[in-house]
Amino acid sequence: MSDGFPAQQQDPPGSTAAMDPRPDHGEESYVGHGRLEGKVALVTGGDSGIGRAVAIAYAREGADVAFTYQPEEADDAAETTRWVEDAGRRALAVEVDLRDRAACDDVVARTVDELGGLDVLVNNAGYQMAREEGIEAITDENLDRVLKTNLYATFWLTRAAVPHLRERRGSVVNNTSIQAYEPSTSLLDYASTKAALNNLTVNLAAELGGDGIRVNAVAPGPIWTPLQPATQPPEKLEQFGSDTPLGRAGQPAEVAPAFVFLASERDASYVSGTVLGVTGGKPVF
């Protein structure tokens, strides 16, 4: 794999089909081993990128999968649905704006009603917008979008999910970022939310451990998803990931196994309050 990608740009939230090259979500490579057999998972932002890779992996591990997407991502959502159903599992695609509290409550309720319960909540959906200017360039509108998508929605969804997770001794897996440890000045607002999610993960694990609910997080490094061409300057993509010790960006398929491990009672029954880095060698401590 090359150190970077061809210069390209999209409008947010971005499309998988328009990417060059297309990301690898494990469509042809991921093999399940029954780690989540009979479980129900809700994956936010499951239409593309890491979310799609997680949805595919969970389905092949035996889980029915509900996932959220935005209206502009309908084509990507249909593709995720196809892969989940190809694995022989039920898919529930929910078009929703997670910046609305009532909508977050509804997503959880629909998952439970239509798929019969909830065992794993994956708070994956996120938003960023890189900028070359300083903090003065962060508008209230952009700040509100980043905070509500990345942080508020995680609180709202988790709050709604906990009663159902408690019934089934389920788990929560949050998607944080290397930005929580090595923040870029061009992503000040985004990095702040990811650091907050690390804290939330550890704190919530302590609160919910007595209920048998495990709470963990995955901190990806530079991963090739639609978020990158939709939110980064085109020239930045030509060196995207080259600053990692492994010298390249990762693919969504390389992140999904970490989400599988943390959701699996078989493999991670005594793992809670952990942030697992999938960063190409960048440190997460």
Summary of the structure (lengths in Angstrom):
residues: 285
radius of gyration: 17.4
end to end distance: 27.6
largest distance: 50.1
contacts: 1049
relative contact order: 0.18
helix: 46%
strand: 13%
